[in-house]
């Protein structure tokens, strides 16, 4: 009976540790024209996936560049992403205000999106 309890305890601990290792955090930012979904790693220190909403679906964008802005007033980060058609966007996160600005680097259009 003792062995069964020990095995059960070890299994529960391993399950909890495993779920923490694979955990991801999702942040959704909404604007009038579209939304952006940012997925961070389990430590919440790096964005590993950027998706834009289009026609009711989330469309993944490739991350091509990253700038750490934590040492700048307000803190944050900036990711350059590219869609399947080759359009480039800058996703600029402002930590102290908790919103993002999205810039179309080809047309200079700009949108401000607020956290859901």
C-alpha positions, -999 to 999 in steps of 0.1 A, spaced: 0 0 0 29 24 9 45 18 -25 12 26 -43 9 59 -25 45 68 -32 41 60 -69 9 80 -70 26 109 -53 55 108 -78 31 106 -107 12 137 -95 44 157 -89 57 148 -124 24 157 -140 24 191 -123 60 198 -132 54 187 -168 24 210 -172 44 239 -158 72 233 -183 49 233 -213 27 261 -201 23 291 -224 7 325 -218 -16 342 -243 -22 379 -246 -49 393 -269 -49 429 -281 -80 442 -298 -84 471 -322 -112 484 -344 -99 466 -375 -82 435 -362 -67 418 -332 -33 404 -323 -26 373 -303 9 370 -286 20 337 -272 49 338 -247 71 311 -234 64 295 -200 87 320 -182 68 349 -199 101 363 -210 98 359 -248 71 360 -274 73 327 -294 43 332 -317 24 362 -332 -10 359 -349 -33 384 -365 -70 380 -368 -84 378 -403 -119 367 -413 -126 351 -380 -93 331 -380 -59 335 -363 -32 338 -390 3 331 -378 31 355 -388 68 347 -389 90 365 -363 120 379 -382 135 404 -357 133 413 -320 143 444 -300 144 444 -262 132 478 -250 132 470 -212 159 496 -206 140 523 -224 115 545 -205 82 526 -202 98 492 -211 86 467 -235 97 450 -267 93 452 -305 90 423 -329 92 426 -366 69 400 -382 61 390 -418 29 375 -432 25 349 -459 24 376 -486 56 392 -475 41 422 -457 62 434 -428 48 447 -395 63 460 -363 45 449 -331 56 474 -304 46 466 -268 45 493 -242 47 477 -208 37 505 -185 6 513 -206 -2 476 -215 -10 482 -251 6 475 -285 12 496 -316 13 478 -349 30 495 -378 28 483 -414 64 488 -424 55 489 -461 27 515 -460 34 533 -427 -1 526 -414 -3 525 -376 -29 510 -352 -31 510 -314 -46 478 -299 -55 474 -262 -53 443 -241 -85 423 -238 
